[in-house]
Amino acid sequence: MVAYIIRRAFAAVVLLLIVSAVTFGIFFLVPRLAGETTQQLASQYVGRDPSPQAVQSIIHNLGFDKPVYQQYWEFIHGIVAGRTFNDGPTPTHCAVPCFGYSFKSHLPVWPDLTQRIPVTLSLALGAAVIWLVSGVAIGVLSALKRGSIFDRLSMGVALAGVSLPIFFTGLLSMDLFSFQWPIFSNLHYVNFTDNPLMWAKNLVLPWVTLAFLYSALYARLTRAGMLETMSEDYIRTARAKGLPERKVVTRHGLRSALTPIITIFGMDFGLLLGGAVLTETVFSLPGVGQYAVQAITDNDLPKVMAVTTLAAFFIVVANLLVDLLYAVVDPRVRLS
């Protein structure tokens, strides 16, 4: 078990390095390969009609005059050990993890980003609980009542949930429940420590809207897995032994059907922790997703790099936890 954990953890670290290297190369190496000069790259951050002295200053301050591998090494070193900048009259130390300073606001990226992580975490946790419970429950009932009115109706709603985009269901829910029927009016994020009740009330609509998409997908996957599992020989054997139907469904059928659900849940939850872009934008939630949209709009590379690295970290960690959970549920995977 220990060797399995070490292998998976090492693979996760290597994957994070690969993702960070590819992302860094997209922003700093690909433009050069496409023919963009250092002066052209730096002039994007000076303004209109920049002087040669201003462009040269930007080149030096942002490290564009260094080789790409050295820039990447300084980027990784800043994340794990901090970094010292000598751009001003006095050296400035950027604490761990250092993602540099914003090109626009000239403020450290990481402290600004950490203020938005609780918003995204709150949104992802609440929505995950709703879609996991509702999706699995509806999928199991639909499989057990195959061909019934409930099965047809629930799968029809699930198909609509998978098909409709977040920006449509989000705007529709806001129009209905915030304006026409002001049940959730004046939506804005409230810190959990300030007022837990208002925190939950202002997130109910984003939770349900986001969970509607994922619960529909999980219901269809659970139904398909249950239909396949309930036709296996060991299920018929369990029934022949006289086990109650509830135990047959929960201990034998559902346990096997949940294996692909665990896999996709790790991916979905890790991806959401990197920013639910559409949901946060529709409901004006100041989370990581909205932060990423603003960074891309401003062409603020340190912010974009920070969000990309953070999203990759959450996805890799989520998949690592899924692998470890597999090892607990099924000891055979420890040998893989």
N, C-alpha and C positions, 0 to 999 in steps of 0.2 A: 504493500500500500504506500509506504514512504517513497519507494523508487518511482511509483506511478505519479505521485504528487510532484516529485522533483522534475520528472520528464515534462509534465504538463506545464509547470511553472516556468521552466527554461524555454519551452516552446512559446509561451505567452510573451516573455521578454523579447525573444528574437522577433516575434511578429510585430511587437510594438516598435522596435527599431526599424523594421522594414517599412512599416506604414509611415513613420516619421521621415525616413529617408526619401520615400517616394513623394510624400507631400512637399517636403523641402525642395526636391528637385523640380516639381511642377512649377513652383513659384520663382525659383532662383536659377535653375539650370535650363529648363525648356525655353524661356525667352531668349537666352543667349544662343541656344542651338538654332532658334528660328531667325537669328540675325539681328536681334536687338542689342545695341551697344550699352555699355555701362552708363554712358551719359544719358541715353534715352530712358533707361530704366530709372535713373535717379531723378530725371526731370519731372516725372509723374508726381513727385512729392514736394515740389518747390512752389508750384503755382504757374500762372501765365507769364510768359516772357521772362524766364529766369536769367540771371546773369551767370556767366561762366564760373565766377567765384562761388555763387550759391550752389550751383550744381556740384562743383568739386567738394564743397563742404558736406553736402548730402552723401556723396559717394564715400567720403571718409567716415562720417558719423554712422552710416548704416552698414559699413563694411563691404560695400560693393566692389572695392578695389582689391579684396582678398580672394584667393581661390575658393571655389564652391565647397570643397571638402573642408577647408578651414572654417568657413562660415557655418557649416553643418556641425562641426565639432564644437564650436563655441555655443551653438544652439543647444546641443545635448548636454554640454558641461554646465550651462546655465540652469537647466532643469534639475539636474542631480546634485550640483554643488554650488549654485549661485554664480553670479557674474559681476564683474566690475567694469563700468563704462567710464572712459576718460574723454568724453565728448565736450564737457564743460570746463569751467575754470578749475573745478575740484572734482576728483573722482567720485562716482556715484555707484554704490553697491546695490545690486538687485538680489534680494534674498531668494532662497530656494522655495518653491520651484520658480525659476525666472524664465518668463516667456518674452522678455524684452519690454520695450515701451511703445505705446501707441504712436503711430506716425501722425495722427491727427491731434489727439489731446496731450501727447507727451507724458502720459501717466502710466504707471506700471500696469501691465495687462492682467496679471494673476489676481491682485486684490479686487479689481473691478469685476473679474469673472466669478470669483467666489461669492460675491454678493448676489449673483443670479442663479447659482447652483441650487439653493434651497427652493426657489420657485419651480424650477424644472423637476427637482426631486419630489416635491409635493404633488405636482401634476402627474408625474409618472407613477408614483406609488398608488395614489387613489384610483387612477384609471386602470392600473394593472389588477388591483383587487376586484374591481367591478367586472372587467372583461374576462378574467380567469374563472371566477365563480359562475357568472351567468353563462358564459360560453360553454364551459364544460357541462354544466347542469342541463342546458338546453340540448346540447349534442347527445348526451346520454339518454334523455327522455325521448328525443326524436328517433334514436336507434331502437329503443325498446318498443316504441309505438310506430314502427315503420309503416308507412302508407296511410296513417290516420290523418285526420284534419289538422291535429296539432303538428304533426311532422311536416305536412305540406305548407302550413302557414308559417311555422318557424323557419323553415328553409327558404321560403320566399322572402321573409324579412331579412334573413341572413344574406341572401343574394343582393338585396337592395343595400344592405350595410356595407358589403364589400365593394359595390359598384359606385356608391355615392362618395364624392370627395369630401374631405374635412371642411374645406372652405365653404361648401354648400350647406352641409348639415350644421356647421357652426353658425353661419349667418342666419339660417332658418330658425335654429333654436333661440338665438338672441332676439330675433324679431318677434317670436311667439312669447317667450317667457321673460323677456326683459322690457319689451316695449308695449305689445298688445295686452299681455297679462303680466304686469310688473311683479312677478314672483321673485325673480332674481335681478332686481334693478341695481344700477350703479355698480357694476362688477369691477372690482379692483383687488389686487393681491394684498392680503393682510398676513403679517407674520404669525406663525403658530403660537409663539411665545407671548405675543401681544394680546391676542383674542382667539382662542381655539375655535369658538363657535363661528365667528365671522370668517375665520380662515377656511373652515369647511363650507360655509354657505356660499362664499364667493368662488369656490372651486367646483361646486356640484355640477354646474352646467358644462364647464370644460371637461370634467371627469366623464360625464355621461356621453358627451359628443365624441371624445377620443375613444372611449371604451366601446361605443357602438360599432366602429369600424373593426376593431380587433376581436370583440366578442362574436361578431358574425363569422369571421374567419375561423376562430377557435371552435365555434359550434359545428361548422361544416367538417373540420378536421376530426373532432371528437366523434361525430356521428359516423364518419367513414371508418375510423379506427375501431369503434365499438361494433359496427356491423361485421367487420372482418374477424374480430376477436371472438365474438359470441357464436360464430359458426365453427370454431375450432373443436378438436376432439376432446381436449381436456375440460372444456366447458360442459360438454355432454356427460363426461365422466363425473364431474362435480355434481351435476344435477342427478345423475343416476345413483350417487351415494346418498342422496337425500338432503343435501345442503339447502338451507333456505335461499330463495331467489335473491334476497338482498345481499347475502354473502357471496353468491355466485357472481353477481354484477360488480360489487365493490372490490372484493378481494382478488378475483380472478380476471374478470373482463376489463374493468376500468384500469386496473394497475398496469396491464399490458398496453392498453390503448393510450395511456398517458405518456409513454416514452417519446413519441414525436412531439407531443405538446410541450414537454420539458425543454426539448431542443429549441423549438421556435420561440418559446417564452424567453429563454436566455438571450436570443438574438434581438427580439422586439424590445425587451426591457432595457437592455444595454444601449440599443440605438436611441431610445427615447431619452435616456439620461444624457445623451449627447445633444439634446435639444429637439423638442417637438415644434418644429419651425412653423407649420401651418396653424396649429392650435394656439400657440402663443401669439402669433401675429393676429389671428382673428379676434381673440379675446384680450388683446393688448396686455399680455402677461410679460413682465420684464425678466424673462428667463434666458437660458443659454441660446435657444433657437432665435429669439428676437435679436440677441446680441450678435449672432452669426450673420443674420440678414443685414444688420447695420454695418458690420465689419466688411462684408462683401461690397455693399453699396459705396462705402468710403474707400475701398481698395486698401484697407488697413491690414497689411500682411501679418504683423505680429498677432493681431486678434484672430485672424483666420487660422493661423498656425496653431494658436492655443486651443481654439474650439475643435479643430480637427484632431489634434493630439488627445484632447480630453475625451472626445467621442470614441476614438479608437481604444483608449484605455478602458472606458466603461464596457465596450463591446467585448474586448479580450477578457476582462475580468469576469463578465457575465458568462462567457463560454467556458472559462476555466472552472467556475463554480458548477456549471452544468456537467462538465466532465467528471468532477469530483463526486457529484451526486449520482452519476451513472455508476461510479465505482462502488458506491454504497448500496445502490439498488441491485446491480448486477455485477457480481465479482468477476465475471468472465472478461469484462472490458479492461481490467487491470493488466491483462496479458497482451493487450493490443498495442 
